Amino acid sequence: MSLHPLFFRFPGLVFCFSLFFSAVCAKENKDLMRANYYYTHYAYFEAIPYFEKVAPELNDPLIYSRLADCYTVVNKLQKATECYAKAADMPGCSEAVKMRFAQLLMQLKKYEEAEKWLKAYLEKSPGDVRAANLIQGCERNKTFSETMPEGVVQLLSFNTNGSEFAPTLWKGKLVFSSDTDVDVRKKRDGWTGRSFYNIYALKCDQGQCDSGFAKLTGTKQLTNKFHDGPCTFSADGKVMYFTRSRVKDGLISKRSLANKDSTVLLEIMVASDYDSASRKFRTVVPFEYNSKEYAVAHPSVSPDGSRLVFTSNKPKGAGGSDLYICSRVNGHWSEPRNAGDVVNTEGEEVFPYWADDTTLFFSSDGHPGFGGLDIYKCVWRNSMGSFTEPQNVGEPVNSSYDDISLAMFADGRSTYFSSNRPAATGGDNIYYYKRQRIFLQLIVFDSLTRQPIAEAGIEMRGGVNNDNSKTDGGGRYLTRLYPERNYEIVVSKDKYTTGHLNVVAASMLETDTIVRNVFLYQPPGRVPDKIAGLDTDPLLKKNINIMDTPGVRTFEINKIYEVGHLYYDFNKAELKPEHKPYLDTILAQMRRNPTMRILLRAHTDCRGTVEFNKDLSNRRALAVVDFLVKNGVDRRRLEYIGLGFTEPTIQCPVCDQCTEEEHYLNRLLDFKVLHL
């Protein structure tokens, strides 16, 4: 994460103008004076060439550590690592530098080396909870075996080679901060050579965003003279709270909020009375709890407007920056109070975001994590006036890099967030995460007898670890797939030819199952080396099936859509665990289409009397309805009918002469769209 006036990062990196060499030395070395001047004025990019000149000559740990800080800011992490390593091995290197070195090593996934430095740090500061948490993260990550991700992450197309970060949602748009160059008239920040941060907006729908973006408003007080953002909005969208850093031309502005050590501080501004016609906030005033002694930034207001959380390095906190909370009382914000040591650590707690009135997300480098800043989730308990223990949201949202400022949709199944993980565009980027669970259902048949083949070998290549398994007694194999991966699958059985197929695990739905039927051939004579038998039987030429075709997103009234062929115990209607992928697919479609009404239709094979099959299929259809209602679908949107053997997929004039595969194809669950 690039260090900038809008970020809290490396609390020991920027704090005052104190000289770190004697006055004589400073006078004799103009390059050192320039390096120190740029560094203490946050002009890290400008400071680098001067530090590079003096570092080998003076060979001082503080020079190398500051050069490493500058490299970190401009995201040259390998060079930063080399400089931190030199500084850490020199006598007189501060413990704060060693901590920054360890954090960078974690970011680069060098957990064993990071743990060594953290343990040395903890010996000098035995009560430091942050160091203990980071050691715990190293120990976990050293032996961490990648778990199945709950979804996929998409780099959004509008990102630039600058920095886009801190997404939030407002009036159907994605709002974020950026130092983009889209406005050629924008003034430049002399520290980085890039534009000042400003607040931008563009239309996004489920990760599909417009290519261009523009300033959020034309409000006069939101200018190019200062760094503005991140921001948060009231529920009605008429009030915006945003972070500001008054910095210009590589120097500290006379209007800056600066403490006695000349640190430029962050402040919160409140823009109110938004006029949609002019696209302007009529009033912009400072937040009542800004301070000239410490920073106040990164505000987030709960949807009901009752609580505001922000970040501050206010004295007597737990660490570098803590979260503070205010309550709305009689139209005013109460005195801020620290969110407590359950949330706050000796590290950095930043970028809070209220997903609803009680669920808060924030970023921290002090809790156990993957490295850098990770995103955590906690819940506000109003009766106790405190938050629950934070939980790391896990991969793929979090990584070993800095992951910040999450903006969750109300449904909790998708989100926008920022990260400086390696990507096609440089700097900080905004990503879209969608929850996605994809299953594969294989059913292996004897191509001549149409009987399922039990104990057929299944070898899958494409996941983190290759999987070797076997089909069950009904010839079935069900597994979950990593999203967005290609799989090569080999199906084998003694005395049979080998089946080969490829599966691409991609889907636009939250939960989908890819169904594949594989036919293996048992020849009477010589066995060919390879025969691919995927979906070649004419019996499997079916209509569109939302399980086979996960990309189905639109429907037509009065059209029937197949869900899948379900195995039940004899004369049973109870749902089984292997039915869940099918049921989850229907549930996902109902959630995606909130006004759609459907008629669920259950079918049986020909075995049994007409009355028996009618009753059995009715009970099976009703069980599916009950499942959907239990999972939040309005009962009024669902109708059901059991059709028995009245609409078979495969005709069976003589029932006892039908194959098991033909019976299987007739045990179908589908639905008819009644209303959209």
C-alpha positions as CSV (number, residue, x, y, z in Angstrom):
1,M,0.0,0.0,0.0
2,S,1.6,3.3,-1.0
3,L,2.1,5.5,1.9
4,H,0.3,8.8,1.3
5,P,-1.5,11.5,3.3
6,L,-4.7,9.5,3.1
7,F,-3.2,6.4,4.8
8,F,-2.0,5.4,8.2
9,R,0.9,3.1,7.6
10,F,4.3,2.5,9.3
11,P,3.6,4.7,12.3
12,G,7.3,5.2,13.0
13,L,8.0,6.1,9.5
14,V,6.8,9.7,9.5
15,F,6.5,11.7,12.6
16,C,8.8,14.7,12.9
17,F,11.6,16.8,11.5
18,S,14.2,15.5,13.9
19,L,17.7,15.3,12.4
20,F,19.4,12.0,12.8
21,F,22.9,13.1,12.3
22,S,25.0,15.8,13.8
23,A,24.6,19.4,12.6
24,V,28.1,19.3,11.2
25,C,27.5,16.2,9.2
26,A,24.2,17.6,7.8
27,K,26.0,20.8,6.7
28,E,28.8,18.9,5.0
29,N,26.5,16.5,3.1
30,K,24.0,18.4,1.0
31,D,22.6,15.1,-0.5
32,L,21.8,13.9,3.0
33,M,20.1,17.2,3.8
34,R,18.0,16.9,0.7
35,A,17.1,13.3,1.4
36,N,16.2,14.1,5.0
37,Y,14.1,17.1,3.9
38,Y,12.1,15.2,1.3
39,Y,11.6,12.3,3.6
40,T,10.3,14.4,6.5
41,H,8.0,16.2,4.0
42,Y,6.7,12.9,2.8
43,A,8.3,13.3,-0.6
44,Y,9.5,9.7,-0.7
45,F,9.9,9.4,-4.4
46,E,12.0,12.5,-4.5
47,A,14.1,11.3,-1.5
48,I,15.1,8.0,-3.1
49,P,18.0,9.2,-5.4
50,Y,19.6,11.2,-2.6
51,F,19.4,8.4,-0.1
52,E,20.8,6.1,-2.7
53,K,23.9,8.4,-3.0
54,V,24.6,8.7,0.7
55,A,23.7,5.2,2.0
56,P,26.8,3.3,0.8
57,E,29.1,6.2,2.0
58,L,27.7,6.7,5.5
59,N,26.6,3.1,6.1
60,D,24.1,4.0,8.8
61,P,21.1,1.8,9.7
62,L,18.7,4.8,9.8
63,I,19.7,5.9,6.3
64,Y,19.1,2.3,5.0
65,S,15.8,2.0,6.9
66,R,14.6,5.3,5.5
67,L,15.6,4.3,2.0
68,A,13.7,1.0,2.6
69,D,10.7,3.0,3.7
70,C,10.8,5.1,0.5
71,Y,11.1,2.0,-1.6
72,T,8.1,0.5,0.2
73,V,6.0,3.6,-0.5
74,V,6.7,3.4,-4.2
75,N,6.1,-0.3,-4.2
76,K,9.6,-1.4,-5.0
77,L,9.4,-4.2,-2.4
78,Q,12.5,-6.2,-3.4
79,K,14.7,-3.2,-3.0
80,A,13.0,-2.3,0.3
81,T,13.7,-5.8,1.5
82,E,17.4,-5.5,0.7
83,C,17.7,-2.2,2.5
84,Y,15.8,-3.3,5.6
85,A,18.1,-6.4,5.8
86,K,21.2,-4.2,5.8
87,A,19.7,-1.9,8.4
88,A,18.5,-4.7,10.7
89,D,22.0,-6.3,10.7
90,M,23.7,-3.1,11.8
91,P,24.4,-2.1,15.4
92,G,22.0,0.6,16.6
93,C,19.1,-0.3,14.3
94,S,15.8,0.5,16.1
95,E,13.3,-2.2,17.0
96,A,10.6,-0.3,15.0
97,V,12.6,-0.8,11.8
98,K,13.0,-4.6,12.5
99,M,9.2,-4.8,13.0
100,R,8.7,-3.1,9.6
101,F,11.2,-5.5,8.1
102,A,9.3,-8.5,9.5
103,Q,6.0,-7.2,8.2
104,L,7.4,-6.7,4.7
105,L,8.8,-10.3,4.8
106,M,5.3,-11.6,5.7
107,Q,3.9,-9.6,2.7
108,L,6.4,-11.4,0.5
109,K,5.4,-14.8,2.1
110,K,8.9,-15.2,3.7
111,Y,7.2,-16.4,6.9
112,E,10.2,-18.3,8.4
113,E,12.5,-15.3,8.2
114,A,9.7,-12.9,9.3
115,E,9.1,-15.1,12.4
116,K,12.8,-14.9,13.3
117,W,12.7,-11.1,13.4
118,L,9.4,-11.0,15.2
119,K,10.5,-13.3,17.9
120,A,13.6,-11.2,18.4
121,Y,11.3,-8.1,18.6
122,L,9.0,-9.8,21.1
123,E,12.0,-10.6,23.4
124,K,12.6,-6.8,23.6
125,S,8.9,-6.0,24.0
126,P,7.4,-9.1,25.7
127,G,3.9,-7.5,26.1
128,D,3.4,-6.6,22.4
129,V,0.2,-8.3,21.4
130,R,0.7,-7.3,17.8
131,A,4.0,-9.1,17.5
132,A,2.5,-12.2,19.1
133,N,-0.4,-12.1,16.7
134,L,2.0,-11.8,13.7
135,I,4.1,-14.7,14.9
136,Q,0.8,-16.7,15.1
137,G,0.1,-15.7,11.6
138,C,3.6,-16.8,10.4
139,E,3.3,-20.2,12.1
140,R,-0.1,-20.8,10.5
141,N,0.9,-19.6,7.1
142,K,4.1,-21.7,7.0
143,T,2.1,-24.9,7.1
144,F,-1.0,-23.4,5.3
145,S,-2.5,-25.6,2.7
146,E,-4.7,-23.7,0.3
147,T,-8.4,-24.2,1.1
148,M,-11.1,-24.1,-1.4
149,P,-12.0,-20.4,-2.0
150,E,-15.6,-19.4,-1.5
151,G,-15.5,-17.3,-4.7
152,V,-13.5,-15.5,-7.3
153,V,-11.8,-12.1,-7.5
154,Q,-12.0,-9.9,-10.5
155,L,-9.7,-6.9,-11.3
156,L,-12.0,-4.2,-12.5
157,S,-11.3,-2.7,-15.9
158,F,-11.3,1.0,-14.9
159,N,-8.2,0.7,-12.7
160,T,-5.2,2.8,-13.8
161,N,-1.5,2.6,-13.1
162,G,-2.1,5.1,-10.2
163,S,-4.0,4.2,-7.1
164,E,-7.8,3.5,-6.9
165,F,-8.9,2.5,-3.4
166,A,-11.6,2.8,-0.7
167,P,-14.8,1.8,-2.7
168,T,-18.2,2.5,-1.3
169,L,-21.7,2.5,-2.7
170,W,-23.9,5.6,-3.3
171,K,-27.0,6.2,-5.3
172,G,-26.4,3.1,-7.4
173,K,-22.8,4.1,-8.2
174,L,-19.4,2.9,-7.1
175,V,-17.5,5.7,-5.3
176,F,-13.8,5.6,-4.6
177,S,-10.6,7.7,-4.2
178,S,-8.0,8.0,-7.0
179,D,-5.0,9.9,-8.1
180,T,-6.0,9.3,-11.7
181,D,-4.9,11.6,-14.5
182,V,-8.3,11.6,-16.3
183,D,-8.6,15.3,-15.6
184,V,-5.6,16.9,-17.5
185,R,-6.2,20.2,-15.5
186,K,-5.5,18.6,-12.2
187,K,-2.6,19.9,-10.2
188,R,0.3,17.6,-9.4
189,D,1.4,16.3,-6.0
190,G,5.1,17.2,-5.9
191,W,5.9,14.2,-3.6
192,T,4.9,11.5,-6.1
193,G,4.6,13.4,-9.4
194,R,1.0,12.2,-9.6
195,S,-2.3,14.0,-9.3
196,F,-3.9,14.8,-5.9
197,Y,-6.4,12.2,-4.7
198,N,-10.0,13.1,-5.4
199,I,-13.4,11.3,-5.1
200,Y,-14.8,9.7,-8.2
201,A,-17.8,7.7,-9.2
202,L,-19.0,5.5,-12.0
203,K,-21.8,3.0,-12.7
204,C,-21.1,-0.7,-11.7
205,D,-23.4,-3.6,-11.8
206,Q,-22.2,-6.9,-10.2
207,G,-18.6,-6.1,-11.2
208,Q,-19.5,-4.9,-14.7
209,C,-18.4,-1.3,-14.7
210,D,-18.3,1.6,-17.1
211,S,-14.9,2.3,-18.7
212,G,-14.6,6.0,-17.7
213,F,-15.2,7.8,-14.4
214,A,-15.6,11.4,-13.3
215,K,-15.6,13.4,-10.2
216,L,-18.3,12.7,-7.8
217,T,-19.6,16.3,-7.6
218,G,-18.8,19.7,-8.8
219,T,-18.8,21.1,-5.3
220,K,-16.4,24.0,-5.0
221,Q,-14.9,22.8,-1.7
222,L,-13.9,19.5,-3.3
223,T,-11.0,20.8,-5.3
224,N,-7.6,19.6,-6.6
225,K,-5.8,21.6,-3.9
226,F,-6.0,18.8,-1.3
227,H,-6.1,15.1,-1.1
228,D,-9.8,14.0,-0.6
229,G,-11.2,10.5,0.3
230,P,-12.1,7.9,1.5
231,C,-15.8,8.8,2.1
232,T,-19.0,7.5,3.5
233,F,-22.6,8.5,3.0
234,S,-25.8,8.8,5.1
235,A,-28.6,6.3,4.2
236,D,-30.5,9.0,2.2
237,G,-27.3,10.0,0.3
238,K,-27.5,13.7,1.3
239,V,-24.6,13.8,3.7
240,M,-21.0,12.7,2.9
241,Y,-18.2,12.3,5.4
242,F,-14.8,12.2,3.9
243,T,-11.1,12.3,4.7
244,R,-8.9,15.3,3.8
245,S,-5.2,16.0,3.9
246,R,-4.3,19.6,3.2
247,V,-1.0,19.2,1.3
248,K,0.3,20.9,-1.8
249,D,3.5,21.5,-3.8
250,G,5.6,19.1,-1.8
251,L,5.4,21.4,1.3
252,I,3.2,21.7,4.2
253,S,0.3,24.1,3.5
254,K,-0.2,27.0,5.8
255,R,-3.8,25.8,6.1
256,S,-2.7,22.3,7.2
257,L,-3.7,20.8,10.4
258,A,-0.2,20.2,11.8
259,N,1.0,19.2,15.3
260,K,4.0,20.6,17.1
261,D,6.2,18.0,15.3
262,S,5.1,19.4,11.9
263,T,3.3,16.2,11.0
264,V,0.5,16.9,8.5
265,L,-2.6,15.4,10.0
266,L,-5.7,14.0,8.4
267,E,-9.1,15.4,9.2
268,I,-12.8,14.5,8.5
269,M,-15.0,16.9,6.5
270,V,-18.8,16.8,6.4
271,A,-20.5,17.7,3.1
272,S,-24.3,18.1,3.5
273,D,-27.4,19.2,1.7
274,Y,-26.8,17.4,-1.6
275,D,-28.6,18.8,-4.6
276,S,-29.1,16.2,-7.3
277,A,-29.8,18.8,-10.0
278,S,-26.5,20.6,-9.6
279,R,-24.7,17.6,-8.4
280,K,-23.3,19.6,-5.5
281,F,-23.2,19.5,-1.7
282,R,-24.2,23.0,-0.6
283,T,-22.2,22.9,2.7
284,V,-18.8,21.5,3.6
285,V,-17.6,21.9,7.2
286,P,-15.0,20.2,9.4
287,F,-16.0,17.3,11.7
288,E,-16.5,18.5,15.2
289,Y,-13.9,16.1,16.7
290,N,-11.0,17.0,14.4
291,S,-7.8,17.9,16.2
292,K,-4.6,19.8,15.7
293,E,-2.8,17.2,17.9
294,Y,-3.6,14.0,16.1
295,A,-5.2,12.6,12.9
296,V,-8.9,11.8,12.5
297,A,-9.8,9.9,9.3
298,H,-11.6,7.1,7.4
299,P,-15.2,7.7,8.6
300,S,-18.0,5.2,8.2
301,V,-21.6,5.8,9.2
302,S,-24.0,2.9,10.0
303,P,-27.0,2.6,7.6
304,D,-29.4,3.6,10.4
305,G,-27.3,6.7,11.1
306,S,-26.9,5.8,14.8
307,R,-23.1,5.2,14.9
308,L,-20.0,6.5,13.3
309,V,-16.6,4.8,13.4
310,F,-13.4,6.4,12.3
311,T,-9.6,5.9,12.6
312,S,-7.3,8.0,14.7
313,N,-3.8,8.0,16.2
314,K,-5.1,9.8,19.2
315,P,-2.8,9.5,22.2
316,K,-3.3,6.8,24.8
317,G,-4.7,4.4,22.2
318,A,-3.7,0.8,21.8
319,G,-1.2,1.4,19.0
320,G,-0.4,3.4,15.9
321,S,-4.0,4.0,14.9
322,D,-7.2,2.8,16.5
323,L,-10.9,2.7,15.7
324,Y,-13.1,5.1,17.6
325,I,-16.9,5.1,17.8
326,C,-19.5,7.9,18.2
327,S,-23.2,7.6,18.8
328,R,-25.9,9.9,17.4
329,V,-27.6,11.7,20.4
330,N,-30.2,14.4,19.8
331,G,-28.8,15.2,16.4
332,H,-25.2,15.4,17.4
333,W,-22.3,12.9,17.6
334,S,-21.2,11.9,21.1
335,E,-17.6,12.2,22.3
336,P,-15.6,9.5,20.5
337,R,-14.5,6.5,22.6
338,N,-12.0,3.8,21.8
339,A,-13.6,0.7,20.2
340,G,-11.7,-1.4,22.7
341,D,-8.7,-3.8,22.8
342,V,-10.8,-6.6,21.2
343,V,-10.6,-4.7,18.0
344,N,-7.6,-2.4,18.4
345,T,-3.9,-3.6,18.6
346,E,-0.5,-2.1,18.8
347,G,-0.6,-2.1,15.0
348,E,-2.9,-0.2,12.5
349,E,-6.7,-0.5,12.5
350,V,-8.0,1.5,9.5
351,F,-10.7,1.7,6.8
352,P,-13.8,0.7,8.8
353,Y,-17.0,-0.1,6.8
354,W,-20.5,-0.7,8.2
355,A,-22.1,-3.5,6.1
356,D,-25.3,-3.2,8.1
357,D,-26.3,-1.6,11.4
358,T,-24.2,-4.1,13.5
359,T,-21.6,-5.7,11.1
360,L,-18.3,-3.8,10.8
361,F,-15.4,-4.6,8.5
362,F,-12.0,-3.0,8.9
363,S,-8.4,-3.5,8.0
364,S,-5.6,-4.3,10.4
365,D,-2.0,-5.5,10.4
366,G,-2.1,-6.3,14.2
367,H,-4.3,-9.3,14.2
368,P,-3.2,-12.8,13.0
369,G,-3.3,-12.7,9.2
370,F,-1.6,-13.4,5.9
371,G,0.7,-10.4,6.0
372,G,0.3,-6.7,5.4
373,L,-3.2,-5.3,6.1
374,D,-6.0,-7.9,6.1
375,I,-9.7,-7.3,6.3
376,Y,-11.6,-8.4,9.4
377,K,-15.2,-8.7,10.4
378,C,-16.8,-8.1,13.8
379,V,-20.3,-7.4,15.2
380,W,-21.4,-4.6,17.4
381,R,-23.3,-5.8,20.5
382,N,-25.4,-2.8,21.5
383,S,-26.5,-4.3,24.8
384,M,-22.8,-4.6,25.8
385,G,-21.5,-1.6,24.0
386,S,-18.7,-3.5,22.4
387,F,-17.6,-5.5,19.4
388,T,-17.2,-9.3,19.1
389,E,-13.8,-10.9,18.4
390,P,-12.7,-9.9,14.8
391,Q,-12.6,-12.7,12.3
392,N,-10.3,-12.7,9.2
393,V,-12.5,-12.9,6.1
394,G,-9.9,-15.2,4.5
395,E,-8.8,-15.8,0.9
396,P,-9.3,-14.8,-1.8
397,V,-10.2,-11.3,-0.5
398,N,-7.2,-11.3,1.8
399,S,-3.7,-11.9,0.6
400,S,-0.2,-11.4,1.9
401,Y,-0.3,-7.9,0.5
402,D,-2.3,-4.9,1.8
403,D,-6.1,-5.6,1.5
404,I,-8.3,-2.7,2.6
405,S,-11.6,-0.9,2.5
406,L,-14.2,-3.5,1.8
407,A,-17.7,-2.4,0.6
408,M,-20.2,-5.3,1.0
409,F,-23.5,-5.6,-0.7
410,A,-26.6,-6.1,1.4
411,D,-27.0,-9.7,0.3
412,G,-23.5,-10.5,1.8
413,R,-22.6,-12.5,-1.3
414,S,-20.5,-10.0,-3.2
415,T,-18.3,-7.1,-2.4
416,Y,-15.8,-4.5,-3.7
417,F,-12.4,-4.1,-2.0
418,S,-8.9,-2.6,-2.6
419,S,-5.6,-4.3,-2.7
420,N,-2.0,-3.6,-3.8
421,R,-1.5,-7.3,-4.7
422,P,0.4,-7.8,-8.0
423,A,-1.9,-7.0,-11.0
424,A,-1.9,-5.9,-14.6
425,T,-2.2,-2.3,-13.4
426,G,0.1,-0.8,-10.8
427,G,-0.5,0.7,-7.4
428,D,-3.7,0.1,-5.4
429,N,-6.6,-1.4,-7.4
430,I,-10.2,-2.1,-6.8
431,Y,-11.5,-5.6,-7.1
432,Y,-14.9,-7.3,-7.2
433,Y,-15.4,-10.5,-5.3
434,K,-18.4,-12.8,-5.9
435,R,-19.2,-15.8,-3.9
436,Q,-19.2,-18.9,-6.1
437,R,-19.4,-22.6,-5.3
438,I,-19.2,-24.9,-8.3
439,F,-19.7,-28.7,-8.2
440,L,-19.1,-31.5,-10.6
441,Q,-21.4,-34.5,-10.9
442,L,-20.0,-37.4,-12.9
443,I,-22.1,-40.5,-13.6
444,V,-20.2,-43.4,-15.2
445,F,-22.1,-45.9,-17.3
446,D,-21.4,-49.1,-19.2
447,S,-22.0,-48.0,-22.8
448,L,-23.5,-51.4,-23.8
449,T,-25.6,-52.4,-20.7
450,R,-26.5,-48.9,-19.7
451,Q,-25.7,-49.9,-16.1
452,P,-23.9,-47.6,-13.8
453,I,-20.3,-48.6,-13.0
454,A,-19.4,-48.7,-9.4
455,E,-15.8,-48.2,-8.1
456,A,-14.7,-46.6,-11.4
457,G,-11.5,-44.7,-10.8
458,I,-11.6,-40.9,-11.1
459,E,-8.4,-38.9,-11.5
460,M,-8.7,-35.1,-11.6
461,R,-6.0,-32.7,-12.5
462,G,-6.5,-28.9,-12.1
463,G,-7.0,-28.3,-8.4
464,V,-4.4,-27.5,-5.9
465,N,-3.8,-31.2,-5.3
466,N,-4.6,-33.8,-7.9
467,D,-7.6,-35.9,-6.7
468,N,-7.9,-39.7,-7.0
469,S,-11.2,-41.2,-6.1
470,K,-13.9,-43.7,-7.1
471,T,-17.5,-43.7,-8.0
472,D,-20.1,-44.9,-5.5
473,G,-22.4,-47.9,-5.9
474,G,-24.6,-45.9,-8.3
475,G,-21.7,-44.9,-10.5
476,R,-21.8,-41.3,-9.2
477,Y,-19.0,-39.0,-8.2
478,L,-19.6,-35.5,-6.7
479,T,-16.9,-33.0,-5.9
480,R,-16.5,-29.3,-5.5
481,L,-14.3,-27.4,-8.0
482,Y,-12.0,-24.4,-7.7
483,P,-13.7,-21.6,-9.7
484,E,-12.2,-20.4,-12.9
485,R,-10.0,-23.5,-13.4
486,N,-9.6,-26.0,-16.2
487,Y,-9.8,-29.7,-15.2
488,E,-8.5,-32.8,-17.0
489,I,-10.4,-35.9,-15.8
490,V,-9.5,-39.5,-16.5
491,V,-12.2,-42.2,-15.8
492,S,-11.0,-45.8,-15.6
493,K,-12.1,-49.3,-14.8
494,D,-10.5,-52.7,-15.2
495,K,-11.4,-54.4,-18.6
496,Y,-12.9,-51.1,-19.8
497,T,-11.5,-48.4,-22.1
498,T,-10.5,-45.2,-20.4
499,G,-12.6,-42.1,-20.6
500,H,-11.1,-38.6,-20.9
501,L,-12.9,-35.3,-20.5
502,N,-12.1,-31.6,-19.8
503,V,-14.2,-29.4,-17.6
504,V,-14.0,-25.6,-17.3
505,A,-15.2,-24.5,-13.9
506,A,-16.7,-21.1,-14.7
507,S,-20.1,-19.8,-13.7
508,M,-22.2,-16.6,-13.4
509,L,-24.3,-18.1,-10.7
510,E,-23.6,-18.3,-7.0
511,T,-24.0,-22.1,-6.9
512,D,-23.9,-24.4,-9.9
513,T,-23.3,-28.0,-10.6
514,I,-21.8,-29.2,-13.9
515,V,-23.2,-32.6,-14.8
516,R,-21.3,-35.0,-17.0
517,N,-22.2,-38.5,-18.1
518,V,-19.3,-40.8,-19.1
519,F,-19.7,-44.0,-21.0
520,L,-17.0,-46.6,-20.8
521,Y,-16.8,-49.4,-23.4
522,Q,-16.0,-53.0,-22.6
523,P,-14.9,-54.6,-25.9
524,P,-15.1,-58.3,-26.5
525,G,-11.5,-58.3,-28.0
526,R,-8.5,-56.0,-28.0
527,V,-9.0,-52.8,-26.0
528,P,-8.2,-49.6,-27.8
529,D,-5.6,-47.3,-26.1
530,K,-8.1,-44.5,-25.6
531,I,-11.8,-43.8,-26.3
532,A,-13.3,-40.6,-25.1
533,G,-16.9,-41.2,-24.1
534,L,-18.4,-37.9,-23.0
535,D,-22.1,-37.2,-23.6
536,T,-22.1,-39.1,-26.9
537,D,-25.2,-41.3,-26.3
538,P,-28.3,-40.1,-28.2
539,L,-30.3,-40.7,-25.0
540,L,-28.6,-37.7,-23.5
541,K,-29.6,-35.2,-26.1
542,K,-31.8,-33.1,-23.8
543,N,-33.2,-29.6,-23.7
544,I,-31.3,-26.8,-21.9
545,N,-30.4,-27.7,-18.3
546,I,-29.4,-25.1,-15.9
547,M,-27.2,-27.6,-14.1
548,D,-25.4,-28.4,-17.4
549,T,-25.4,-24.7,-18.5
550,P,-24.4,-22.5,-15.5
551,G,-24.5,-19.4,-17.6
552,V,-28.3,-19.3,-17.9
553,R,-29.3,-15.9,-16.5
554,T,-32.6,-15.1,-18.2
555,F,-35.8,-17.0,-18.4
556,E,-39.0,-17.1,-20.5
557,I,-42.6,-17.5,-19.2
558,N,-44.1,-20.9,-19.8
559,K,-40.7,-22.5,-20.6
560,I,-39.5,-25.5,-18.7
561,Y,-36.0,-25.7,-17.4
562,E,-34.4,-28.9,-16.1
563,V,-32.6,-29.0,-12.8
564,G,-31.3,-32.5,-12.8
565,H,-31.8,-36.2,-12.3
566,L,-32.0,-37.0,-8.6
567,Y,-31.4,-40.4,-6.8
568,Y,-33.8,-41.1,-4.0
569,D,-34.0,-44.1,-1.7
570,F,-36.8,-46.5,-2.7
571,N,-40.3,-45.1,-1.9
572,K,-38.6,-42.1,-0.2
573,A,-39.1,-38.4,-0.7
574,E,-36.6,-37.1,1.8
575,L,-33.8,-34.9,0.4
576,K,-30.3,-36.3,0.6
577,P,-26.9,-34.5,0.9
578,E,-26.1,-35.2,-2.7
579,H,-29.3,-33.3,-3.7
580,K,-28.0,-30.0,-2.2
581,P,-26.0,-28.8,-5.3
582,Y,-29.2,-29.1,-7.4
583,L,-31.3,-27.4,-4.7
584,D,-28.8,-24.6,-4.3
585,T,-28.9,-23.9,-8.0
586,I,-32.7,-23.3,-7.9
587,L,-32.2,-21.2,-4.8
588,A,-29.6,-19.0,-6.5
589,Q,-31.9,-18.5,-9.5
590,M,-34.8,-17.5,-7.2
591,R,-32.6,-15.0,-5.4
592,R,-31.3,-13.6,-8.7
593,N,-34.8,-13.2,-10.1
594,P,-36.8,-11.9,-7.0
595,T,-40.1,-11.6,-8.8
596,M,-40.0,-14.9,-10.7
597,R,-42.7,-17.5,-9.8
598,I,-42.3,-21.1,-10.7
599,L,-44.1,-24.5,-10.8
600,L,-41.8,-27.2,-9.5
601,R,-42.4,-30.5,-11.3
602,A,-41.1,-33.9,-10.1
603,H,-41.0,-37.0,-12.3
604,T,-40.6,-40.7,-11.6
605,D,-39.6,-43.7,-13.8
606,C,-42.2,-46.2,-15.0
607,R,-41.8,-48.7,-12.1
608,G,-44.8,-48.7,-9.8
609,T,-48.5,-48.0,-10.2
610,V,-49.9,-44.7,-11.6
611,E,-51.2,-43.7,-8.1
612,F,-48.0,-44.7,-6.4
613,N,-45.8,-42.6,-8.7
614,K,-48.2,-39.7,-8.6
615,D,-48.1,-39.6,-4.8
616,L,-44.3,-40.2,-4.6
617,S,-43.5,-37.4,-7.1
618,N,-45.8,-35.0,-5.2
619,R,-44.0,-35.7,-2.0
620,R,-40.6,-35.2,-3.7
621,A,-41.7,-31.9,-5.3
622,L,-43.1,-30.6,-1.9
623,A,-39.8,-31.5,-0.2
624,V,-38.1,-29.1,-2.7
625,V,-40.6,-26.4,-2.0
626,D,-40.1,-26.8,1.8
627,F,-36.3,-26.4,1.3
628,L,-36.7,-23.2,-0.7
629,V,-39.1,-21.7,1.8
630,K,-36.8,-22.6,4.7
631,N,-34.0,-20.7,2.9
632,G,-35.9,-17.5,2.5
633,V,-38.0,-17.9,-0.7
634,D,-41.6,-16.5,-0.3
635,R,-44.0,-19.5,-0.4
636,R,-46.3,-17.5,-2.7
637,R,-43.7,-17.7,-5.4
638,L,-43.8,-21.5,-5.5
639,E,-46.2,-24.0,-6.9
640,Y,-45.6,-27.8,-7.3
641,I,-46.9,-30.9,-8.9
642,G,-46.0,-34.5,-9.1
643,L,-46.2,-35.8,-12.6
644,G,-45.2,-39.4,-11.9
645,F,-44.5,-41.1,-15.3
646,T,-46.8,-39.0,-17.4
647,E,-44.1,-36.9,-19.1
648,P,-41.1,-39.2,-19.5
649,T,-37.8,-38.1,-21.0
650,I,-37.4,-41.7,-22.4
651,Q,-40.5,-43.7,-23.5
652,C,-40.6,-47.2,-22.0
653,P,-43.3,-49.2,-23.7
654,V,-42.3,-52.3,-21.8
655,C,-41.2,-51.0,-18.4
656,D,-39.1,-54.1,-17.3
657,Q,-37.1,-53.9,-20.6
658,C,-35.9,-50.4,-19.9
659,T,-32.3,-49.9,-18.9
660,E,-31.2,-48.4,-15.6
661,E,-29.9,-45.4,-17.4
662,E,-33.3,-44.9,-19.0
663,H,-35.0,-45.1,-15.6
664,Y,-32.4,-42.6,-14.3
665,L,-33.1,-40.1,-17.1
666,N,-36.8,-40.3,-16.2
667,R,-36.3,-39.4,-12.6
668,L,-36.1,-35.7,-13.3
669,L,-36.7,-32.4,-11.4
670,D,-37.6,-29.4,-13.5
671,F,-39.6,-26.2,-13.2
672,K,-41.9,-24.1,-15.4
673,V,-41.7,-20.3,-15.2
674,L,-45.1,-18.8,-14.4
675,H,-44.2,-15.2,-13.9
676,L,-41.1,-12.9,-14.3
